[in-house]
């Protein structure tokens, strides 16, 4: 039985290697023998959000082919800095990866003293998914659209609030853009992840929030939340009946993407094999079906494409943060 399992793992490894660039003999050996121990996927958010969902979904598929347990570990705090730092400073042997989101590319500008270097201490492995954002409120607010929000905010300056997944997250920066474009005053209330933020939005403790459509859809359809607009360039295929913010005069595009990083010193062969396995997982029937049901777009590609994407996102958020003079205490 053990020999059969080892042969199966070797065949799977060889299949993954077929799609990779030419490797040295040492690198080939690394890719074939990796992993020799359990693999951790660190999620720097609380459980329950889209990044956590995507990581666990992909992790299940990875566990089927890597021949070792794949363990998802939630390590939230400090706008994802704690979780990211734990992997950046960990062993570069393919035993740990971290799933990052938009905040990873905002933090270099937003956080004055990051404990890691965004570019030098971590290396991109694979993009995974993207969720569109909806701006929503609780029924008790009485708001139905953007005009209502503008009127109420101007009549009660400083009394309305917006929640985010944490300082520097896409929900935070989109909230600041909303304030800038509408000329209104909203108080930022950061949380350690989308789950607790959503709970307080449902409870009426905060006024509005940009959130991932997959987690908000059911609450909007049941009437527990009111959609003020989709933060998309055009009507979303997942929510065709919800007007965009742009249609209402506030052209904001916002989303949550996620991707996998490894410590900088992780061997190329391991990064390339992990990339190949993640892309296979994204194309698997189980993940494809779950993404379609959840309203999540697949963002498969190469490590190099992910690296270029990170650079473009860093530049985009740097401009938003500097223009709005946004601080980590936001």
C-alpha positions in Angstrom: 0.0 0.0 0.0 2.8 2.4 1.0 4.7 1.7 -2.3 1.5 2.3 -4.3 1.0 5.6 -2.6 4.5 6.7 -3.2 4.3 5.8 -6.9 1.0 7.7 -7.2 2.6 10.8 -5.6 5.6 10.5 -7.9 3.4 10.3 -11.0 1.4 13.4 -9.8 4.6 15.3 -9.2 5.9 14.4 -12.7 2.6 15.6 -14.2 2.9 18.9 -12.5 6.6 19.2 -13.7 5.6 18.7 -17.3 4.1 22.2 -17.4 7.1 23.9 -15.8 10.2 25.5 -17.3 13.4 23.5 -17.7 14.8 22.7 -14.2 18.2 21.8 -13.0 18.7 18.3 -11.6 18.7 19.7 -8.0 15.6 21.8 -8.6 13.9 18.8 -10.2 14.7 16.7 -7.1 13.3 19.4 -4.9 10.0 19.6 -6.8 9.6 15.8 -6.8 10.3 15.3 -3.1 8.4 18.4 -1.9 6.5 18.4 0.4 8.0 16.1 2.9 5.9 17.5 5.8 2.5 19.2 6.2 1.9 22.5 4.4 0.4 25.5 6.1 -1.7 28.1 4.3 -1.9 31.1 6.6 -4.9 33.4 6.2 -4.3 36.8 7.8 -8.0 37.3 8.4 -10.6 35.9 10.7 -12.6 32.9 9.5 -15.7 33.4 7.3 -14.5 35.9 4.7 -13.9 35.3 1.0 -10.2 34.9 1.3 -10.6 32.3 4.0 -13.2 30.5 1.9 -11.1 30.5 -1.3 -8.0 29.3 0.7 -9.8 26.4 2.3 -11.5 25.4 -1.0 -8.1 25.4 -2.8 -6.5 23.8 0.2 -8.8 20.8 0.0 -7.8 20.2 -3.7 -4.1 20.6 -2.9 -4.3 18.1 -0.1 -5.4 15.5 -2.7 -2.3 15.8 -4.8 0.6 16.9 -2.5 0.7 13.8 -0.4 0.8 15.7 2.8 -1.9 17.4 5.0 -2.7 21.0 4.0 -3.6 23.0 7.0 -5.3 26.4 6.9 -4.4 28.6 9.8 -6.2 32.0 10.5 -3.8 34.6 11.9 -5.6 38.0 11.8 -4.5 41.4 13.1 -2.8 44.7 12.3 -4.4 44.9 8.8 -3.0 41.5 7.9 0.5 42.4 8.9 0.7 39.8 11.7 -0.1 36.9 9.5 2.0 38.0 6.5 5.0 38.7 8.8 4.8 35.2 10.3 5.3 33.6 6.9 7.8 36.2 5.6 10.1 35.4 8.6 9.4 31.6 8.5 11.3 28.8 6.9 11.7 29.1 3.1 11.2 25.4 2.5 7.7 25.3 1.1 6.2 24.4 4.4 4.2 27.6 4.7 2.5 30.1 2.4 0.3 33.1 3.1 -2.9 34.2 1.2 -2.9 37.9 0.8 -5.5 40.3 -0.5 -5.7 44.0 -1.5 -4.4 45.2 1.9 -1.0 43.6 1.1 -0.4 46.1 -1.7 -1.7 49.1 0.3 0.3 48.5 3.5 3.7 49.6 2.0 2.3 53.1 1.7 -0.1 53.0 4.6 2.0 51.5 7.3 5.1 53.5 8.3 7.2 50.6 9.7 6.3 47.3 8.1 8.2 44.5 9.8 8.8 42.9 6.4 9.8 44.2 2.9 6.8 43.7 0.6 8.9 42.9 -2.4 12.2 41.5 -1.0 10.8 39.2 1.8 8.0 37.5 -0.1 7.6 36.0 -3.6 4.4 35.7 -5.6 3.2 32.1 -6.2 -0.4 32.3 -7.7 -3.4 34.5 -7.9 -6.6 32.7 -7.0 -9.9 34.6 -6.9 -11.7 38.0 -7.0 -15.0 39.1 -5.6 -16.9 42.2 -6.6 -17.9 44.7 -3.9 -21.4 45.9 -3.0 -22.0 49.0 -0.8 -24.7 48.0 1.6 -26.5 49.3 4.7 -28.9 47.8 7.3 -32.7 48.4 6.9 -32.9 50.6 10.0 -30.8 53.3 8.3 -33.7 54.1 6.0 -31.2 54.5 3.1 -32.2 53.2 -0.3 -29.6 54.7 -2.7 -26.6 57.0 -2.9 -28.7 60.1 -2.9 -30.2 59.1 0.4 -26.8 58.5 1.9 -25.5 61.9 0.7 -28.5 63.8 2.1 -28.4 62.0 5.5 -24.6 62.5 5.8 -24.9 66.2 5.1 -27.7 66.7 7.5 -25.8 64.8 10.3 -22.1 65.4 9.6 -19.8 63.0 11.5 -22.7 60.8 12.8 -22.6 58.1 10.1 -20.0 55.4 10.0 -18.6 52.8 7.5 -17.0 49.5 8.4 -14.1 47.8 6.9 -12.2 44.5 7.1 -9.3 46.4 8.7 -7.1 49.4 8.1 -5.7 49.4 4.6 -8.1 46.9 3.2 -10.0 47.5 0.0 -13.2 48.2 2.0 -11.3 50.9 4.0 -9.8 52.6 0.9 -13.1 52.5 -1.0 -14.8 54.0 1.9 -12.3 56.9 1.8 -12.9 57.3 -1.9 -16.6 57.4 -1.2 -16.1 60.3 1.2 -13.9 62.2 -1.2 -16.2 61.8 -4.2 -19.4 62.6 -2.4 -18.0 65.3 -0.2 -19.4 63.7 3.0 -18.1 62.8 6.4 -18.1 59.2 7.5 -16.3 57.7 10.5 -14.1 54.7 9.7 -14.7 51.6 12.0 -12.0 48.9 11.2 -12.5 45.3 12.1 -10.3 42.2 12.1 -11.9 40.7 9.0 -15.1 40.8 7.1 -17.0 38.5 9.4 -17.2 40.7 12.5 -17.7 43.8 10.4 -20.6 42.2 8.6 -22.1 41.1 12.0 -22.1 44.7 13.2 -23.5 46.0 9.9 -26.4 43.5 10.3 -26.9 44.7 13.8 -27.0 48.3 12.9 -23.8 49.3 14.8 -22.4 50.8 11.6 -24.1 52.6 8.8 -22.6 51.3 5.6 -19.9 49.0 4.3 -18.2 47.8 1.1 -18.3 44.0 1.2 -17.8 41.0 -0.9 -20.8 40.0 -2.9 -20.7 36.3 -2.0 -21.1 37.0 1.7 -23.6 39.8 1.3 -25.8 38.3 -1.4 -28.0 36.1 0.9 -28.5 39.0 3.4 -29.5 41.3 0.6 -31.9 38.8 -0.9 -33.5 38.1 2.5 -33.9 41.8 3.2 -31.5 41.9 6.2 -29.3 44.3 4.2 -30.1 46.9 1.6 -27.8 47.2 -1.5 -27.0 50.9 -2.3 -24.9 50.0 -5.3 -22.4 47.6 -6.9 -18.8 49.0 -7.0 -18.3 47.7 -10.6 -17.8 49.4 -14.0 -21.0 48.0 -15.3 -23.9 45.9 -14.0 -22.6 42.8 -12.4 -23.5 39.4 -13.9 -24.0 38.2 -10.3 -26.3 41.1 -9.4 -27.9 42.5 -12.6 -30.8 44.1 -10.7 -28.5 46.2 -8.4 -27.5 49.6 -9.9 -23.8 50.4 -10.0 -22.4 53.3 -8.0 -21.3 54.8 -11.3 -24.9 54.9 -12.5 -25.6 57.1 -9.4 -22.8 59.5 -10.0 -20.1 57.9 -7.9 -17.7 56.0 -10.2 -16.0 53.7 -7.7 -14.7 50.2 -8.6 -13.8 48.0 -5.7 -13.2 44.3 -5.2 -11.4 41.8 -3.1 -8.7 39.6 -4.7 -6.5 37.0 -3.1 -3.4 35.2 -4.0 -0.7 33.0 -2.5 2.8 34.1 -1.4 5.9 32.3 -0.1 9.0 33.4 1.8 11.5 35.0 -0.5 14.0 32.2 -0.3 11.6 29.4 -1.4 13.2 27.5 -4.2 12.0 28.2 -7.7 11.0 24.5 -8.3 8.7 24.6 -5.3 7.1 27.9 -6.3 6.6 26.6 -9.9 5.1 23.3 -8.7 2.8 25.0 -6.2 1.7 27.5 -8.9 0.8 24.6 -11.2 -1.1 22.7 -8.5 -3.1 25.9 -7.5 -4.0 26.5 -11.2 -5.2 22.9 -11.4 -7.2 23.3 -8.3 -8.9 26.4 -9.6 -9.9 24.5 -12.8 -11.2 21.5 -10.8 -15.0 20.9 -10.9 -15.4 21.4 -7.2 -13.7 24.8 -7.1 -15.3 25.9 -10.4 -18.8 25.1 -9.2 -18.2 26.8 -5.8 -16.8 29.9 -7.5 -19.8 30.1 -9.8 -22.3 29.7 -7.0 -20.5 32.2 -4.8 -19.9 34.9 -7.4 -16.1 34.5 -7.4 -14.0 35.0 -10.5 -11.0 32.7 -11.0 -7.6 34.5 -11.5 -5.2 31.8 -12.4 -1.8 32.6 -14.0 1.9 32.5 -13.5 4.0 33.7 -10.6 5.4 36.4 -12.9 1.9 37.6 -13.8 1.0 37.8 -10.1 4.2 39.8 -9.4 3.2 42.3 -12.1 -0.3 42.5 -10.7 1.1 43.3 -7.2 3.2 46.1 -8.6 0.2 47.7 -10.4 -2.0 47.4 -7.2 0.7 49.0 -5.1 0.9 52.0 -7.4 -2.9 52.3 -7.5 -3.3 52.2 -3.7 -0.3 54.5 -3.1 -2.1 57.2 -5.2 -5.4 56.8 -3.3 -3.7 56.9 0.1 -1.5 59.9 -0.7 -4.3 61.9 -2.3 -6.6 61.3 0.7 -3.8 61.7 3.3 -5.0 58.4 4.8 -3.3 57.0 7.9 -3.3 53.6 9.5 -5.7 55.0 12.1 -7.9 56.0 9.2 
